[in-house]
Amino acid sequence: MSSPSLILYVDSEYFSPYALSAFVALHEKALPFDIQPVDLGAICAVCLCGSA
């Protein structure tokens, strides 16, 4: 298998309790997954400036 088929999207500061719960569940079930951090601050800045 070349790469995991699951991607866990988390905020870039790893602050979300929901992402942590998903991480623990995936880890406990020994499922292969990648973690993709998302900078939520950058997304909000793009939305507020109207360029989206």
C-alpha positions in Angstrom: 0.0 0.0 0.0 1.6 3.3 -1.1 -0.3 5.8 1.1 -3.1 5.9 3.7 -6.6 6.4 2.2 -7.7 8.4 5.3 -6.8 12.0 5.9 -7.4 13.7 9.2 -7.7 17.4 8.8 -6.9 19.3 12.0 -6.4 23.0 12.8 -2.8 24.1 12.6 -2.6 24.5 16.4 -3.9 21.0 17.1 -6.5 22.5 19.5 -9.7 20.8 18.4 -11.0 18.2 20.9 -12.9 16.6 18.0 -9.8 16.1 15.9 -8.1 14.6 19.0 -10.9 12.1 19.5 -10.7 11.1 15.8 -6.9 10.8 16.1 -7.2 8.5 19.1 -9.9 6.4 17.5 -7.9 5.9 14.3 -4.7 5.2 16.2 -6.4 2.6 18.5 -7.9 0.8 15.5 -4.5 0.8 13.9 -5.8 2.4 10.7 -3.3 4.1 8.5 -3.9 7.8 8.1 -2.2 11.1 7.2 -2.6 14.3 9.2 -3.2 17.5 7.2 -3.1 20.7 9.3 -5.3 23.6 8.2 -4.5 27.2 9.1 -8.0 28.3 10.1 -6.7 31.9 10.7 -5.6 32.2 7.1 -8.9 30.9 5.8 -10.8 33.5 7.8 -8.5 36.3 6.6 -9.2 35.3 3.0 -13.0 35.2 3.5 -13.0 38.6 5.3 -11.0 40.4 2.5 -13.5 39.2 -0.1 -11.1 37.4 -2.4 -12.7 34.0 -2.0 
